[in-house]
Amino acid sequence: MDEKTEFNRLWWHSRRGMLELDVLLLPFLEQVYRTLPESDQALYKKLLACEDADMWQWFMQRDQPDDPELQRIVDMIITRVQPD
């Protein structure tokens, strides 16, 4: 799959139908994803396979993923939205 097709596929998978997630995931995808190393891009794809309700809890910092790798990508997205 070429890069543009893959990006478009990820864009559609990043649209979750929950505004709170859309405003986090879409800008991250558009502005940061392409600059990530392949390992972090794989983490983003892994995140997209998670349930919306779980992601919402993680991004609202009410819960954490059991998987530390998922926590890493969640932290990257939160940091992008709320830089120090």
C-alpha positions in Angstrom: 0.0 0.0 0.0 1.4 3.4 -0.9 2.0 6.1 1.7 -0.9 8.3 0.7 -3.4 5.4 0.7 -2.1 4.2 4.1 -2.4 7.8 5.5 -5.9 8.1 4.2 -6.8 4.8 5.8 -5.4 5.9 9.1 -7.2 9.2 8.9 -10.6 7.4 8.5 -9.7 5.1 11.4 -8.8 8.1 13.5 -12.3 9.5 13.1 -14.0 7.8 16.0 -17.4 9.4 16.1 -16.7 10.9 19.5 -15.7 14.5 19.2 -13.4 14.3 22.3 -11.3 11.7 20.5 -11.5 13.3 17.1 -10.0 16.5 18.3 -7.0 14.6 19.8 -6.4 11.9 17.2 -6.9 13.8 13.9 -4.5 16.7 14.6 -1.9 14.2 16.0 -2.2 12.2 12.9 -2.0 15.2 10.5 0.8 17.1 12.4 2.9 14.5 14.2 2.4 10.9 12.9 4.6 11.3 9.8 7.5 12.5 11.9 7.4 9.5 14.2 9.8 6.5 14.0 8.2 3.4 12.6 7.9 1.9 16.1 5.8 4.8 17.3 3.7 4.7 14.2 3.0 1.1 15.0 1.9 2.1 18.5 -0.5 4.6 17.0 -2.0 1.9 14.8 -2.3 -0.4 17.8 -4.1 2.4 19.7 -6.6 2.7 16.9 -7.6 -0.9 17.5 -8.7 -0.1 21.0 -12.3 0.7 22.1 -13.4 4.3 22.1 -14.5 4.2 25.7 -11.1 3.0 26.8 -9.3 5.6 24.8 -11.6 8.3 26.3 -10.7 7.2 29.8 -7.0 7.2 29.0 -7.0 10.6 27.4 -9.1 12.1 30.2 -6.4 10.6 32.5 -9.1 8.7 34.5 -7.4 5.3 33.7 -4.3 3.9 32.1 -3.9 1.1 29.5 -2.5 -2.1 30.9 0.0 -2.1 28.1 2.9 0.3 28.8 3.5 0.7 25.1 0.0 2.0 24.6 0.5 4.3 27.6 3.5 5.7 25.8 1.5 6.8 22.7 -1.3 8.1 24.9 1.2 10.2 26.7 2.6 11.5 23.4 -0.8 12.6 22.3 -1.7 14.2 25.6 1.7 16.0 25.7 1.1 17.4 22.2 -2.3 18.8 23.3 -1.1 20.0 26.7 2.6 20.9 26.4 4.5 21.8 29.5 
